[in-house]
């Protein structure tokens, strides 16, 4: 146990024991030129009332999706979050310790994990899912690590239409073990199956495809699956969970692993986080999966209970036997996703997806009719699309923010995409026809 001195006598005794006369002497190892030589230039202290009002004034300077019409996507989306989620997620049954090591006092948390895993399996059409990951990017990188372990191969191929953040995260994970990572260009908005076939080799562990991809476009998954498995590699699909209300599941497409970002399911955008990643796979990979898996069991009285069934991470087993060094799950966020899916159900998810689909196509058609604008890709898309703009996308985004419109993402901020005049626009079920028409009118001023 760490001893913390809490009286003047304790502190004096400790200083005498280590041979110093003042706390200041402990700082003599810090160079003088970086040490503070006077009091901090801070304003006088505020009362709680004054601080509350001051912080409120500062917060009011920020824009938010609650006060502005947000067409920003790129992995984090302004979906509707039912108010019941916050109330239910705060119930005492779920306010247990950080990690449910003791099942007897963590049944609420463990059941929440179990239900989350079950729902992810139903969404993805795969047999097993874990207790969530940090985010979609880390889940994608962990999928690459699993593929390497399962196949014994040291090469990973990503479609160039995969989220740039996901690509960079995979590269970071792959650097240590020396895994080769190759990204194939997608100038037409999706991966060409023939190009993929020419790039596959005997040492390819997996191919990672996002569907719908970063541009919102749908990939040719049937053809890609045939090419990938024909080469003996694993197929990893990164998916938007909302899209699975209208698009076939990864399991139906023959994917071996499905990953994605779960923020869309009942979590606020919250300036980009925190969020949660989901990870599902075929049952033959269950013992290679990262993180933890909760299971259902019975106690001595044959009452249903929940436990951590698999914990193949380095904190629980020998490091050289661990599947991953990922340390935790995003359980609160996963719980909110579980409540969201429970509230809206299968039909509700389908309705949300259909609204996103129809509203985004309405917006795309209207914007494409504007002079100087055109859709960047001639492909089916879901919820999100890229338009080429007559003015710099960054300028459009900045100027429309002053009008209360978050117009989208300037793709010029991702040099690897090589799209300098592209604006990525997302339309969720929250956007009304009036808001879309307002965006179209504002964009028209740049024609």
TITORMI-248044 format. One record per residue (C-alpha): z, x, y; residue number from 0; residue in three letters. Coordinates in Angstrom, 2 decimals. Layout:
TITORMI-248044
REC      pz      px      py num residuo
REC       Z       X       Y NUM     ALA
...
end
This chain:
TITORMI-248044
REC      pz      px      py num residuo
REC    0.00    0.00    0.00   0     UNK
REC   -0.88    1.32    3.46   1     UNK
REC    2.10    1.85    5.77   2     UNK
REC    1.58    0.63    9.34   3     UNK
REC    4.23    1.66   11.89   4     UNK
REC    5.27   -1.34   13.94   5     UNK
REC    8.19   -0.08   16.08   6     UNK
REC    8.60    2.71   18.64   7     UNK
REC   11.01    4.47   16.30   8     UNK
REC    8.45    4.36   13.50   9     UNK
REC    5.78    5.84   15.75  10     UNK
REC    8.07    8.62   17.01  11     UNK
REC    9.05    9.48   13.45  12     UNK
REC    5.43    9.75   12.39  13     UNK
REC    4.51   11.91   15.39  14     UNK
REC    7.40   14.25   14.62  15     UNK
REC    6.32   14.44   11.00  16     UNK
REC    2.80   15.60   11.90  17     UNK
REC    3.92   17.82   14.77  18     UNK
REC    2.60   16.06   17.86  19     UNK
REC    4.34   14.91   21.00  20     UNK
REC    1.97   12.09   21.97  21     UNK
REC   -0.85   10.00   20.63  22     UNK
REC   -3.10   11.72   23.18  23     UNK
REC   -2.79   14.94   21.21  24     UNK
REC   -4.62   13.27   18.32  25     UNK
REC   -7.70   13.06   20.51  26     UNK
REC   -7.98   16.75   21.37  27     UNK
REC  -10.72   17.15   18.74  28     UNK
REC  -12.94   14.81   20.79  29     UNK
REC  -15.03   16.82   23.34  30     UNK
REC  -13.92   16.33   26.93  31     UNK
REC  -17.39   15.33   28.14  32     UNK
REC  -17.36   12.18   25.98  33     UNK
REC  -13.73   11.21   26.55  34     UNK
REC  -12.72    8.51   28.99  35     UNK
REC  -10.96   10.17   31.93  36     UNK
REC   -9.83    7.02   33.70  37     UNK
REC   -9.27    3.32   33.25  38     UNK
REC  -12.19    1.10   32.26  39     UNK
REC  -13.90   -0.70   35.14  40     UNK
REC  -13.07   -4.19   33.98  41     UNK
REC  -12.42   -7.38   35.94  42     UNK
REC   -8.95   -8.81   35.97  43     UNK
REC   -7.82  -10.86   32.99  44     UNK
REC   -8.70  -14.55   32.85  45     UNK
REC   -6.63  -17.46   31.70  46     UNK
REC   -7.81  -19.36   28.65  47     UNK
REC   -9.14  -22.16   30.87  48     UNK
REC  -11.03  -19.73   33.12  49     UNK
REC  -12.42  -17.84   30.13  50     UNK
REC  -13.62  -21.08   28.52  51     UNK
REC  -15.49  -22.10   31.66  52     UNK
REC  -16.95  -18.61   32.19  53     UNK
REC  -18.22  -18.35   28.63  54     UNK
REC  -19.69  -21.84   28.91  55     UNK
REC  -21.63  -20.84   32.03  56     UNK
REC  -22.94  -17.72   30.31  57     UNK
REC  -23.97  -19.66   27.18  58     UNK
REC  -25.85  -22.20   29.30  59     UNK
REC  -28.25  -19.46   30.40  60     UNK
REC  -29.65  -19.26   26.87  61     UNK
REC  -32.39  -21.50   25.58  62     UNK
REC  -32.01  -23.10   22.16  63     UNK
REC  -33.98  -25.23   19.75  64     UNK
REC  -31.61  -28.08   20.54  65     UNK
REC  -32.76  -28.14   24.17  66     UNK
REC  -36.32  -26.86   23.75  67     UNK
REC  -39.19  -27.90   21.49  68     UNK
REC  -39.42  -25.08   18.94  69     UNK
REC  -42.69  -24.19   17.24  70     UNK
REC  -41.29  -20.86   16.05  71     UNK
REC  -41.45  -20.11   12.32  72     UNK
REC  -42.17  -16.85   10.57  73     UNK
REC  -39.43  -17.34    7.99  74     UNK
REC  -36.79  -19.24   10.02  75     UNK
REC  -37.52  -22.89   10.80  76     UNK
REC  -36.12  -25.62   12.99  77     UNK
REC  -35.57  -28.27   10.32  78     UNK
REC  -33.20  -31.19   10.73  79     UNK
REC  -29.66  -30.50    9.50  80     UNK
REC  -27.71  -33.68    8.60  81     UNK
REC  -24.30  -33.77   10.26  82     UNK
REC  -22.63  -34.49    6.92  83     UNK
REC  -23.35  -30.92    5.79  84     UNK
REC  -20.86  -29.33    8.18  85     UNK
REC  -18.16  -31.85    7.31  86     UNK
REC  -18.57  -31.49    3.55  87     UNK
REC  -18.92  -27.70    3.57  88     UNK
REC  -15.56  -27.47    5.35  89     UNK
REC  -13.62  -29.38    2.71  90     UNK
REC  -10.63  -27.60    1.21  91     UNK
REC  -12.15  -27.51   -2.28  92     UNK
REC  -14.59  -24.87   -1.02  93     UNK
REC  -12.16  -22.86    1.12  94     UNK
REC  -11.23  -20.44   -1.63  95     UNK
REC  -11.23  -16.66   -1.69  96     UNK
REC  -14.20  -14.54   -0.72  97     UNK
REC  -15.21  -13.93   -4.34  98     UNK
REC  -14.16  -16.41   -7.07  99     UNK
REC  -12.62  -13.84   -9.39 100     UNK
REC   -9.87  -16.29  -10.40 101     UNK
REC  -11.59  -19.42  -11.72 102     UNK
REC   -8.34  -21.38  -11.87 103     UNK
REC   -8.14  -21.40   -8.05 104     UNK
REC  -11.89  -21.34   -7.31 105     UNK
REC  -13.28  -24.36   -9.11 106     UNK
REC  -14.83  -25.86   -5.97 107     UNK
REC  -16.66  -22.66   -5.08 108     UNK
REC  -17.75  -22.05   -8.66 109     UNK
REC  -19.05  -25.60   -9.07 110     UNK
REC  -20.92  -25.22   -5.77 111     UNK
REC  -22.58  -22.07   -7.10 112     UNK
REC  -23.40  -23.75  -10.40 113     UNK
REC  -24.96  -26.76   -8.71 114     UNK
REC  -26.94  -24.48   -6.38 115     UNK
REC  -28.32  -22.52   -9.33 116     UNK
REC  -29.26  -25.74  -11.10 117     UNK
REC  -31.12  -27.09   -8.08 118     UNK
REC  -32.99  -23.83   -7.55 119     UNK
REC  -34.10  -23.94  -11.18 120     UNK
REC  -35.35  -27.50  -10.69 121     UNK
REC  -37.17  -26.55   -7.49 122     UNK
REC  -38.83  -23.43   -8.87 123     UNK
REC  -39.51  -24.64  -12.40 124     UNK
REC  -37.83  -21.57  -13.88 125     UNK
REC  -34.96  -21.35  -16.36 126     UNK
REC  -32.28  -19.25  -14.61 127     UNK
REC  -31.14  -18.67  -11.04 128     UNK
REC  -28.37  -16.56   -9.57 129     UNK
REC  -25.67  -17.23   -7.00 130     UNK
REC  -27.98  -16.49   -4.05 131     UNK
REC  -28.96  -13.26   -2.29 132     UNK
REC  -28.59  -12.00    1.26 133     UNK
REC  -31.92  -13.43    2.42 134     UNK
REC  -35.53  -13.88    1.38 135     UNK
REC  -36.39  -10.24    2.07 136     UNK
REC  -33.63   -8.78   -0.11 137     UNK
REC  -34.40  -11.30   -2.87 138     UNK
REC  -38.03  -10.13   -2.84 139     UNK
REC  -37.00   -6.50   -3.06 140     UNK
REC  -34.60   -7.24   -5.91 141     UNK
REC  -37.46   -8.94   -7.75 142     UNK
REC  -39.46   -5.73   -7.51 143     UNK
REC  -36.51   -3.78   -8.92 144     UNK
REC  -36.17   -6.23  -11.82 145     UNK
REC  -39.88   -5.97  -12.57 146     UNK
REC  -39.67   -2.20  -12.68 147     UNK
REC  -36.67   -2.35  -15.04 148     UNK
REC  -38.29   -4.94  -17.31 149     UNK
REC  -41.70   -3.28  -17.59 150     UNK
REC  -40.83    0.39  -17.30 151     UNK
REC  -43.61    0.72  -14.73 152     UNK
REC  -43.27    2.33  -11.31 153     UNK
REC  -45.83    0.63   -9.09 154     UNK
REC  -45.54   -2.56   -7.02 155     UNK
REC  -48.41   -4.38   -5.30 156     UNK
REC  -47.85   -6.79   -2.42 157     UNK
REC  -50.36   -9.11   -0.83 158     UNK
REC  -50.88   -8.22    2.82 159     UNK
REC  -50.13  -11.87    3.58 160     UNK
REC  -46.49  -11.43    2.55 161     UNK
REC  -43.98  -11.54    5.42 162     UNK
REC  -43.96   -8.06    7.06 163     UNK
REC  -40.15   -7.97    6.93 164     UNK
REC  -40.27   -8.58    3.19 165     UNK
REC  -42.82   -5.79    2.77 166     UNK
REC  -40.69   -3.29    4.67 167     UNK
REC  -37.57   -4.29    2.74 168     UNK
REC  -39.39   -3.72   -0.56 169     UNK
REC  -40.50   -0.30    0.69 170     UNK
REC  -36.93    0.57    1.64 171     UNK
REC  -35.56   -0.43   -1.77 172     UNK
REC  -38.39    1.42   -3.53 173     UNK
REC  -37.88    4.70   -1.68 174     UNK
REC  -34.78    5.83   -3.60 175     UNK
REC  -36.05    5.35   -7.17 176     UNK
REC  -39.51    6.61   -6.21 177     UNK
REC  -41.44    3.40   -6.80 178     UNK
REC  -44.98    3.36   -5.43 179     UNK
REC  -45.63    0.38   -3.14 180     UNK
REC  -49.16   -0.69   -2.20 181     UNK
REC  -50.11   -3.50    0.18 182     UNK
REC  -53.55   -5.06   -0.21 183     UNK
REC  -55.33   -6.28    2.93 184     UNK
REC  -55.88  -10.00    3.45 185     UNK
REC  -58.37  -10.24    6.36 186     UNK
REC  -59.24  -13.83    5.43 187     UNK
REC  -55.65  -15.01    5.37 188     UNK
REC  -55.05  -14.77    1.61 189     UNK
REC  -55.29  -12.28   -1.24 190     UNK
REC  -58.71  -11.95   -2.88 191     UNK
REC  -58.28  -12.13   -6.69 192     UNK
REC  -61.21   -9.73   -7.19 193     UNK
REC  -59.63   -7.18   -4.86 194     UNK
REC  -56.36   -7.52   -6.76 195     UNK
REC  -58.13   -7.05  -10.10 196     UNK
REC  -59.65   -3.77   -8.89 197     UNK
REC  -56.25   -2.52   -7.69 198     UNK
REC  -54.25   -3.26  -10.85 199     UNK
REC  -53.46   -0.34  -13.14 200     UNK
REC  -51.46    0.22  -16.32 201     UNK
REC  -48.45    1.34  -14.26 202     UNK
REC  -48.25   -1.82  -12.10 203     UNK
REC  -44.88   -3.48  -12.65 204     UNK
REC  -45.49   -6.59  -10.57 205     UNK
REC  -47.58   -8.27   -7.92 206     UNK
REC  -45.74  -10.05   -5.10 207     UNK
REC  -47.49  -13.03   -3.51 208     UNK
REC  -46.12  -15.44   -0.90 209     UNK
REC  -47.24  -19.07   -1.25 210     UNK
REC  -47.50  -20.51    1.37 211     UNK
REC  -47.88  -17.06    2.85 212     UNK
REC  -46.75  -15.60    6.16 213     UNK
REC  -49.73  -17.20    7.91 214     UNK
REC  -48.93  -20.58    6.34 215     UNK
REC  -52.03  -20.35    4.13 216     UNK
REC  -52.08  -21.29    0.47 217     UNK
REC  -53.04  -18.56   -1.99 218     UNK
REC  -55.39  -18.94   -4.97 219     UNK
REC  -52.46  -18.89   -7.35 220     UNK
REC  -54.30  -19.89  -10.54 221     UNK
REC  -56.76  -17.05  -10.21 222     UNK
REC  -54.09  -14.57   -9.12 223     UNK
REC  -51.84  -15.47  -12.06 224     UNK
REC  -54.67  -14.92  -14.52 225     UNK
REC  -55.47  -11.49  -13.05 226     UNK
REC  -51.83  -10.35  -12.87 227     UNK
REC  -50.85  -11.31  -16.40 228     UNK
REC  -54.15  -10.02  -17.74 229     UNK
REC  -53.02   -6.58  -16.62 230     UNK
REC  -49.58   -6.95  -18.21 231     UNK
REC  -47.77   -7.10  -14.86 232     UNK
REC  -45.20   -9.65  -13.71 233     UNK
REC  -46.00  -12.25  -11.07 234     UNK
REC  -43.42  -12.63   -8.29 235     UNK
REC  -43.82  -15.62   -5.97 236     UNK
REC  -42.05  -15.92   -2.63 237     UNK
REC  -41.96  -19.58   -1.65 238     UNK
REC  -40.80  -21.92    1.10 239     UNK
REC  -38.43  -24.36   -0.66 240     UNK
REC  -39.50  -27.25    1.59 241     UNK
REC  -43.12  -26.79    0.50 242     UNK
REC  -42.07  -27.47   -3.10 243     UNK
REC  -41.78  -31.13   -2.16 244     UNK
REC  -45.59  -31.32   -2.24 245     UNK
REC  -46.82  -28.05   -3.80 246     UNK
REC  -46.53  -27.14   -7.47 247     UNK
REC  -43.56  -24.99   -8.44 248     UNK
REC  -43.78  -21.26   -9.23 249     UNK
REC  -43.02  -22.10  -12.85 250     UNK
REC  -46.04  -24.40  -12.99 251     UNK
REC  -48.19  -21.57  -11.64 252     UNK
REC  -46.93  -19.23  -14.36 253     UNK
REC  -44.75  -17.05  -12.14 254     UNK
REC  -42.17  -14.82  -13.82 255     UNK
REC  -39.86  -14.62  -10.81 256     UNK
REC  -39.50  -16.88   -7.76 257     UNK
REC  -37.72  -15.84   -4.58 258     UNK
REC  -37.49  -17.12   -1.05 259     UNK
REC  -35.49  -17.85    2.06 260     UNK
REC  -33.23  -20.88    1.82 261     UNK
REC  -32.43  -21.33    5.52 262     UNK
REC  -34.73  -24.36    5.67 263     UNK
REC  -32.33  -26.24    3.41 264     UNK
REC  -29.53  -27.44    5.65 265     UNK
REC  -28.88  -24.24    7.61 266     UNK
REC  -29.30  -23.77   11.35 267     UNK
REC  -31.65  -21.13   12.71 268     UNK
REC  -28.64  -19.52   14.46 269     UNK
REC  -30.62  -16.79   16.23 270     UNK
REC  -32.01  -15.56   12.92 271     UNK
REC  -29.04  -15.72   10.58 272     UNK
REC  -26.97  -15.74    8.54 273     UNK
REC  -29.22  -17.18    5.88 274     UNK
REC  -29.53  -17.06    2.12 275     UNK
REC  -32.03  -15.83   -0.39 276     UNK
REC  -32.67  -17.57   -3.70 277     UNK
REC  -33.71  -15.87   -6.91 278     UNK
REC  -34.94  -17.54  -10.11 279     UNK
REC  -36.61  -16.13  -13.20 280     UNK
REC  -37.64  -16.73  -16.78 281     UNK
REC  -34.68  -16.77  -19.15 282     UNK
REC  -35.77  -13.53  -20.83 283     UNK
REC  -34.81  -11.70  -17.63 284     UNK
REC  -31.34  -13.22  -17.29 285     UNK
REC  -29.48   -9.99  -18.13 286     UNK
REC  -31.57   -8.02  -15.66 287     UNK
REC  -30.96  -10.33  -12.73 288     UNK
REC  -29.04   -9.03   -9.69 289     UNK
REC  -25.76  -10.44   -8.46 290     UNK
REC  -23.80  -13.10  -10.30 291     UNK
REC  -24.39  -16.23  -12.33 292     UNK
REC  -21.87  -19.06  -12.59 293     UNK
REC  -21.68  -21.08  -15.79 294     UNK
REC  -20.15  -24.29  -17.08 295     UNK
REC  -17.54  -24.25  -19.83 296     UNK
REC  -14.47  -26.16  -21.08 297     UNK
REC  -10.79  -25.24  -21.04 298     UNK
REC   -8.30  -25.54  -23.91 299     UNK
REC   -8.00  -29.26  -23.24 300     UNK
REC  -11.80  -29.63  -23.40 301     UNK
REC  -12.00  -30.38  -19.69 302     UNK
REC  -15.12  -29.24  -17.86 303     UNK
REC  -14.70  -26.07  -15.82 304     UNK
REC  -16.75  -23.35  -14.15 305     UNK
REC  -16.61  -19.56  -14.43 306     UNK
REC  -18.56  -16.47  -13.50 307     UNK
REC  -20.62  -15.96  -16.63 308     UNK
REC  -22.64  -12.86  -15.77 309     UNK
REC  -21.67  -10.21  -13.22 310     UNK
REC  -24.13   -7.39  -13.78 311     UNK
REC  -23.45   -5.60  -10.52 312     UNK
REC  -22.02   -2.14  -10.04 313     UNK
REC  -18.61   -3.35   -8.84 314     UNK
REC  -18.01   -4.98  -12.22 315     UNK
REC  -19.67   -2.68  -14.73 316     UNK
REC  -20.61    0.99  -14.95 317     UNK
REC  -22.92    1.96  -12.13 318     UNK
REC  -25.60    3.34  -14.44 319     UNK
REC  -25.66    0.01  -16.30 320     UNK
REC  -25.72   -2.23  -13.23 321     UNK
REC  -28.85   -4.20  -12.44 322     UNK
REC  -28.31   -3.90   -8.68 323     UNK
REC  -25.85   -2.72   -6.06 324     UNK
REC  -26.04   -5.99   -4.13 325     UNK
REC  -22.44   -6.86   -3.36 326     UNK
REC  -22.16  -10.54   -2.69 327     UNK
REC  -23.79  -13.94   -2.44 328     UNK
REC  -24.23  -16.04    0.69 329     UNK
REC  -22.08  -18.74   -0.79 330     UNK
REC  -21.28  -20.76    2.33 331     UNK
REC  -24.98  -20.92    3.21 332     UNK
REC  -25.86  -21.70   -0.40 333     UNK
REC  -23.28  -24.48   -0.41 334     UNK
REC  -24.90  -25.99    2.67 335     UNK
REC  -28.29  -25.81    0.95 336     UNK
REC  -26.81  -27.54   -2.10 337     UNK
REC  -25.37  -30.33    0.01 338     UNK
REC  -28.68  -30.70    1.84 339     UNK
REC  -30.65  -31.10   -1.39 340     UNK
REC  -28.02  -33.54   -2.72 341     UNK
REC  -28.26  -35.65    0.41 342     UNK
REC  -32.04  -35.92    0.70 343     UNK
REC  -32.87  -35.93   -3.02 344     UNK
REC  -36.29  -35.51   -4.57 345     UNK
REC  -37.97  -38.24   -2.55 346     UNK
REC  -36.38  -37.02    0.66 347     UNK
REC  -37.64  -33.49    0.08 348     UNK
REC  -41.12  -34.86   -0.53 349     UNK
REC  -40.97  -36.88    2.69 350     UNK
REC  -39.84  -33.86    4.72 351     UNK
REC  -42.65  -31.77    3.24 352     UNK
REC  -45.24  -34.46    3.92 353     UNK
REC  -44.11  -34.79    7.53 354     UNK
REC  -44.41  -31.04    8.00 355     UNK
REC  -47.84  -31.05    6.40 356     UNK
REC  -49.29  -33.92    8.44 357     UNK
REC  -47.75  -32.92   11.76 358     UNK
REC  -48.88  -29.31   11.45 359     UNK
REC  -52.46  -30.40   10.67 360     UNK
REC  -52.44  -32.77   13.63 361     UNK
REC  -51.29  -29.94   15.89 362     UNK
REC  -53.83  -27.48   14.48 363     UNK
REC  -56.72  -29.90   14.94 364     UNK
REC  -55.79  -30.64   18.55 365     UNK
REC  -55.29  -26.97   19.46 366     UNK
REC  -58.57  -25.95   17.79 367     UNK
REC  -60.36  -28.41   20.07 368     UNK
REC  -59.16  -26.53   23.16 369     UNK
REC  -61.65  -24.20   24.82 370     UNK
REC  -61.03  -20.59   23.79 371     UNK
REC  -58.82  -21.45   20.80 372     UNK
REC  -59.74  -21.35   17.13 373     UNK
REC  -57.96  -21.34   13.80 374     UNK
REC  -57.79  -17.79   12.52 375     UNK
REC  -58.29  -18.71    8.86 376     UNK
REC  -60.40  -21.33    7.12 377     UNK
REC  -57.90  -22.10    4.37 378     UNK
REC  -55.52  -24.90    3.40 379     UNK
REC  -52.11  -24.40    5.03 380     UNK
REC  -48.63  -25.87    5.01 381     UNK
REC  -46.40  -26.29    8.07 382     UNK
REC  -47.63  -23.13    9.75 383     UNK
REC  -50.95  -21.81   11.01 384     UNK
REC  -52.44  -19.04   13.14 385     UNK
REC  -54.61  -19.66   16.19 386     UNK
REC  -56.59  -17.08   18.12 387     UNK
REC  -55.87  -17.48   21.81 388     UNK
REC  -57.91  -16.86   24.98 389     UNK
REC  -54.92  -15.18   26.67 390     UNK
REC  -52.46  -12.67   25.27 391     UNK
REC  -50.14  -14.53   22.84 392     UNK
REC  -47.12  -12.72   24.24 393     UNK
REC  -47.92  -13.98   27.72 394     UNK
REC  -48.34  -17.53   26.42 395     UNK
REC  -44.99  -17.40   24.61 396     UNK
REC  -43.18  -16.06   27.68 397     UNK
REC  -44.67  -18.49   30.16 398     UNK
REC  -44.24  -21.60   28.01 399     UNK
REC  -40.58  -20.74   27.40 400     UNK
REC  -40.05  -21.44   31.10 401     UNK
REC  -41.43  -24.94   30.43 402     UNK
REC  -38.99  -25.60   27.60 403     UNK
REC  -41.49  -24.84   24.85 404     UNK
REC  -41.00  -22.18   22.19 405     UNK
REC  -44.70  -21.81   21.45 406     UNK
REC  -44.59  -19.61   18.35 407     UNK
REC  -44.73  -15.95   17.36 408     UNK
REC  -47.03  -13.33   18.84 409     UNK
REC  -48.48  -11.61   15.76 410     UNK
REC  -49.16   -8.52   17.84 411     UNK
REC  -45.52   -7.61   17.27 412     UNK
REC  -46.48   -6.82   13.64 413     UNK
REC  -48.96   -3.91   13.90 414     UNK
REC  -49.54   -3.85   10.14 415     UNK
REC  -51.24   -7.27   10.34 416     UNK
REC  -53.86   -6.04   12.83 417     UNK
REC  -54.01   -9.43   14.56 418     UNK
REC  -53.58   -8.82   18.29 419     UNK
REC  -54.74  -12.23   19.51 420     UNK
REC  -52.95  -14.41   16.97 421     UNK
REC  -50.24  -16.97   17.68 422     UNK
REC  -48.29  -18.20   14.65 423     UNK
REC  -47.26  -21.83   15.17 424     UNK
REC  -44.87  -23.77   12.93 425     UNK
REC  -44.46  -27.55   12.99 426     UNK
REC  -41.51  -29.07   11.15 427     UNK
REC  -40.48  -32.69   10.69 428     UNK
REC  -38.36  -32.42   13.86 429     UNK
REC  -41.37  -32.15   16.15 430     UNK
REC  -42.52  -35.45   17.62 431     UNK
REC  -46.07  -36.37   18.52 432     UNK
REC  -45.09  -36.25   22.19 433     UNK
REC  -43.79  -32.69   21.80 434     UNK
REC  -46.95  -31.60   19.98 435     UNK
REC  -49.14  -33.18   22.66 436     UNK
REC  -47.06  -31.43   25.30 437     UNK
REC  -47.64  -28.09   23.58 438     UNK
REC  -51.38  -28.76   23.41 439     UNK
REC  -51.47  -29.64   27.10 440     UNK
REC  -49.55  -26.46   28.00 441     UNK
REC  -51.83  -24.28   25.87 442     UNK
REC  -54.83  -25.84   27.55 443     UNK
REC  -53.79  -24.25   30.85 444     UNK
REC  -54.75  -20.84   29.40 445     UNK
REC  -58.31  -21.91   28.45 446     UNK
end
